[in-house]
Amino acid sequence: MAQPLNPADMQSLLTHDHRYQRATAILTDQWQRIMADESLPYRQQITVDDLTLARSLLRSATLTSQFDFETYAGVQQLRQHFGSQLSGVAQHWLVQKYL
């Protein structure tokens, strides 16, 4: 069953703000577009905030994706696919419930 978005995530969805654009770029595998738009190297990496919103959008059934945040195999596929584009903290966040 779909989980409702929290107010901040709903606001991002409705306004398609920067947070929403980054999260959807992950889900649609278009992170290269974000990297091209960001001039600062640390902003070119995927952060925990990006992953949190992406997971919330999936759980709310707002969007679909080839990536699965709910299983270990899905998380490993995500880590393998994005590799060094994920910040170290984001990589740890993805696997923390499996440690």
Contacts in CASP RR format, 6 or more apart in sequence:
PFRMAT RR
TARGET T0000
AUTHOR 0000-0000-0000
METHOD contacts of the structure
MODEL  1
MAQPLNPADMQSLLTHDHRYQRATAILTDQWQRIMADESLPYRQQITVDD
LTLARSLLRSATLTSQFDFETYAGVQQLRQHFGSQLSGVAQHWLVQKYL
2 59 0 8 1.000
2 60 0 8 1.000
2 61 0 8 1.000
3 56 0 8 1.000
3 59 0 8 1.000
3 60 0 8 1.000
4 60 0 8 1.000
5 13 0 8 1.000
5 56 0 8 1.000
5 57 0 8 1.000
5 60 0 8 1.000
5 62 0 8 1.000
6 56 0 8 1.000
9 53 0 8 1.000
9 56 0 8 1.000
9 57 0 8 1.000
9 60 0 8 1.000
11 17 0 8 1.000
12 19 0 8 1.000
12 20 0 8 1.000
12 23 0 8 1.000
12 53 0 8 1.000
13 20 0 8 1.000
13 57 0 8 1.000
13 62 0 8 1.000
19 49 0 8 1.000
19 50 0 8 1.000
19 53 0 8 1.000
20 53 0 8 1.000
21 34 0 8 1.000
22 34 0 8 1.000
22 46 0 8 1.000
22 50 0 8 1.000
22 53 0 8 1.000
23 50 0 8 1.000
23 51 0 8 1.000
23 53 0 8 1.000
23 54 0 8 1.000
23 57 0 8 1.000
24 30 0 8 1.000
24 54 0 8 1.000
24 57 0 8 1.000
24 63 0 8 1.000
25 31 0 8 1.000
25 33 0 8 1.000
25 34 0 8 1.000
26 46 0 8 1.000
26 50 0 8 1.000
26 51 0 8 1.000
26 54 0 8 1.000
26 65 0 8 1.000
26 67 0 8 1.000
26 82 0 8 1.000
27 54 0 8 1.000
27 57 0 8 1.000
27 58 0 8 1.000
27 63 0 8 1.000
27 64 0 8 1.000
27 65 0 8 1.000
27 67 0 8 1.000
28 65 0 8 1.000
29 66 0 8 1.000
29 81 0 8 1.000
31 46 0 8 1.000
31 82 0 8 1.000
31 85 0 8 1.000
34 44 0 8 1.000
35 44 0 8 1.000
35 85 0 8 1.000
38 44 0 8 1.000
44 85 0 8 1.000
45 85 0 8 1.000
45 86 0 8 1.000
45 87 0 8 1.000
45 90 0 8 1.000
46 82 0 8 1.000
46 85 0 8 1.000
46 86 0 8 1.000
46 87 0 8 1.000
46 90 0 8 1.000
47 87 0 8 1.000
47 89 0 8 1.000
47 90 0 8 1.000
48 87 0 8 1.000
48 89 0 8 1.000
48 90 0 8 1.000
48 93 0 8 1.000
50 90 0 8 1.000
51 69 0 8 1.000
51 90 0 8 1.000
51 93 0 8 1.000
51 94 0 8 1.000
54 65 0 8 1.000
54 67 0 8 1.000
54 69 0 8 1.000
55 69 0 8 1.000
57 63 0 8 1.000
58 64 0 8 1.000
58 65 0 8 1.000
58 69 0 8 1.000
67 74 0 8 1.000
67 77 0 8 1.000
67 78 0 8 1.000
67 81 0 8 1.000
68 74 0 8 1.000
68 75 0 8 1.000
68 77 0 8 1.000
68 78 0 8 1.000
69 75 0 8 1.000
69 78 0 8 1.000
69 94 0 8 1.000
72 95 0 8 1.000
72 98 0 8 1.000
75 94 0 8 1.000
75 95 0 8 1.000
75 98 0 8 1.000
78 94 0 8 1.000
79 86 0 8 1.000
79 91 0 8 1.000
79 94 0 8 1.000
79 95 0 8 1.000
83 91 0 8 1.000
86 94 0 8 1.000
END
